[in-house]
Structures are given as structure tokens and as C-alpha cells.
Amino acid sequence: MSGYRAEVGLRVDGQEHALAVDTRSTVLDLLRETLGNTSPKKGCDHGQCGACTVLIDGKRVLSCLTLAVTVGGKDIVTAQGLAADGLHPVQQAFLDNDALQCGYCTPGQICSAVGALDEFADGRPSYAGDVAAEPELTRAEIAERMSGNLCRCGAYTAIISAVEQAARA
């Protein structure tokens, strides 16, 4: 390719794609504008709100800050992809706990929760407590791990309850 375009092969929600992408394009724009996957939302577009959070190779990533050309060969999962075989336990927990109001931030919150629970299961510490101690999944721990995702409706209490429920699933 020439100019500002490059070939990228990647998998999104289980589907392989080979695309010529603008080298200045973000993963968020690639997902929404090129692939029509509107699950990740464009909130602040500056990596401050977390509405665009997706999982890339199992790790939560702000798709608005990630260039599409850097994800060649990677596996991207959106909240939509988590529901490919029925609701993911985190999605079910969000419904059970009414952990959404307007719902705009919900896909990013769900991807972040899945990533946060995986990080916790791997024993990775957070800043909620003693980083040298074995982490406990308290409400404060969940709040700290989810702190990169903002909810302008203020559904945080229910979101934390949903993450607690999903952790027990």
C-alpha cells in the first residue's frame, strides 16, 4: 500500500478481516465506520471516559487511543462479540442489577468488567489496597479496577453489584 493506507488482518468478534486501513485511523473508527460495529461508543475520543473499551487479545484497551495499524493479527472482542453465544455472565449481571440507565457507557463498562475480572483472577494488583497483599474482590477493589470507565448517569453502585455477581458466576 502507499500513502496513508496499510493492509491489516485482524479478527473482530470471531470474524477474520483483511482491510486496507488509513494509518491514522483508530481501532474505534475502524470498528464503527469500516466494519459497522457500533458496540464500542465514541465518548470523549481522548481516552478519558472508557466508552470505547474493547478487549484486544483479552486485555481491555481504549480503542479511541489505539491505531488500527497496530492491531494486525490481534483478536478484538466487543461487547457485541461477548454475546455471540448468548449473554456473557457480565452482561447478564448488568441486566440483573439494572446496572445501566441511558446505556451509552454500558458496552465499554462490560468489556472493562470482563477485563478487570480476568486481571483479578490472574492476581494482578490494583491501587485499592496493599499491592503486595493478595487482592480481595471488595466493592472498593471493583470500583478501583473500573475507575477508567465513567457513567454520567451515576449507575456506579449497580455496576459494582453487577461485577460482584459476575465474579461469583
C-alpha positions in Angstrom: 0.0 0.0 0.0 1.1 3.5 -0.4 0.4 6.9 1.1 -1.6 6.7 4.3 -3.0 3.2 3.8 -1.8 -0.2 5.1 -3.0 -3.8 4.9 -4.2 -5.1 8.3 -5.5 -8.6 9.1 -7.4 -9.0 12.3 -10.3 -10.8 13.9 -13.3 -8.9 15.3 -15.8 -10.8 17.4 -14.7 -14.1 15.8 -14.7 -12.9 12.2 -11.5 -12.5 10.2 -11.0 -9.3 8.3 -8.3 -8.2 5.8 -8.5 -4.5 5.3 -6.7 -1.6 3.9 -6.8 1.0 6.6 -5.8 4.6 6.9 -2.7 4.6 9.0 -4.1 7.5 11.0 -7.3 5.6 11.8 -8.1 4.4 15.3 -9.4 1.0 16.2 -12.7 2.7 17.3 -13.1 4.3 13.9 -12.2 1.1 12.1 -14.8 -0.8 14.1 -17.6 1.8 13.8 -17.0 3.3 10.4 -15.4 0.5 8.4 -16.9 -2.6 9.9 -20.2 -1.1 11.1 -19.8 -2.5 14.7 -21.3 0.2 16.8 -21.0 -1.6 20.1 -18.0 0.4 21.2 -19.1 4.0 21.7 -17.2 7.2 20.9 -17.5 9.2 24.1 -14.7 11.7 24.8 -12.4 10.5 22.0 -9.5 11.3 24.3 -9.2 8.1 26.4 -10.8 9.7 29.4 -14.3 8.1 29.6 -13.8 4.4 28.7 -16.9 4.2 26.5 -14.8 2.8 23.7 -13.2 0.0 25.7 -12.8 -3.3 23.9 -10.8 -6.4 24.6 -7.7 -6.9 22.4 -6.1 -10.3 22.9 -8.1 -10.5 26.2 -6.8 -7.2 27.6 -9.0 -4.1 27.9 -8.0 -1.3 25.6 -9.2 2.2 24.9 -10.0 1.8 21.2 -10.1 5.6 20.6 -6.4 5.8 21.5 -5.2 2.7 19.6 -4.1 3.0 16.0 -5.7 0.4 13.7 -2.4 -0.5 12.1 -1.0 -1.6 15.5 -3.6 -4.4 15.9 -2.7 -6.6 12.9 -3.0 -10.2 13.8 -4.9 -9.4 17.0 -8.2 -10.7 18.3 -10.6 -7.9 19.1 -13.8 -8.6 21.1 -16.5 -6.0 21.7 -19.5 -6.2 24.0 -21.5 -7.4 21.0 -19.0 -10.2 20.5 -19.2 -11.3 24.1 -22.9 -12.1 23.4 -22.2 -14.3 20.4 -23.3 -17.5 22.2 -25.9 -15.9 24.5 -25.3 -13.3 27.1 -21.9 -13.3 28.8 -22.2 -13.6 32.6 -21.2 -10.0 33.0 -23.9 -8.9 30.6 -26.5 -10.9 32.5 -25.3 -9.4 35.7 -25.7 -5.9 34.3 -29.3 -6.7 33.4 -30.0 -8.5 36.8 -28.6 -5.5 38.7 -30.1 -2.8 36.5 -26.6 -1.5 36.0 -27.4 0.9 33.3 -29.5 4.0 32.8 -29.0 5.6 29.4 -26.8 2.6 28.4 -24.3 4.6 26.4 -21.4 3.6 28.5 -22.6 0.1 29.0 -20.6 -1.7 26.3 -17.4 -0.2 27.5 -18.3 -0.9 31.1 -19.0 -4.6 30.2 -15.7 -5.0 28.3 -13.8 -3.3 31.1 -15.5 -5.5 33.7 -14.6 -8.7 31.8 -11.0 -7.5 31.6 -10.9 -6.4 35.2 -12.2 -9.8 36.4 -9.6 -11.5 34.3 -6.9 -9.3 35.8 -8.2 -10.1 39.3 -8.2 -13.8 38.5 -4.6 -13.5 37.3 -3.7 -12.0 40.7 -2.7 -8.6 39.3 -2.8 -5.9 42.0 -4.7 -2.6 41.8 -4.2 0.6 43.7 -7.2 -0.1 46.0 -5.0 -1.7 48.7 -1.7 -3.1 49.6 -0.2 -4.1 46.2 2.0 -6.7 48.0 -1.0 -8.5 49.6 -3.3 -11.0 48.0 -6.1 -8.9 46.4 -9.7 -9.4 47.6 -12.6 -8.6 45.3 -14.2 -6.0 47.6 -16.5 -3.2 46.3 -13.6 -0.8 46.7 -11.4 -3.1 44.7 -14.0 -3.3 41.9 -14.5 0.5 42.0 -10.8 1.0 41.6 -10.5 -1.5 38.8 -13.4 0.1 37.0 -12.3 3.6 37.6 -11.3 4.2 34.0 -14.9 4.0 32.9 -17.2 6.9 33.5 -21.0 6.7 33.8 -22.6 10.1 33.5 -25.9 8.7 34.8 -24.2 7.6 38.0 -25.1 3.9 38.0 -21.9 3.0 39.8 -23.5 1.3 42.7 -25.4 -1.1 40.4 -22.4 -1.6 38.2 -20.3 -2.7 41.1 -23.0 -5.0 42.2 -23.1 -6.5 38.7 -19.4 -7.1 38.7 -19.7 -8.7 42.1 -22.4 -11.0 40.8 -20.4 -11.9 37.6 -17.4 -12.7 39.7 -19.4 -15.3 41.6 -20.9 -16.8 38.3 
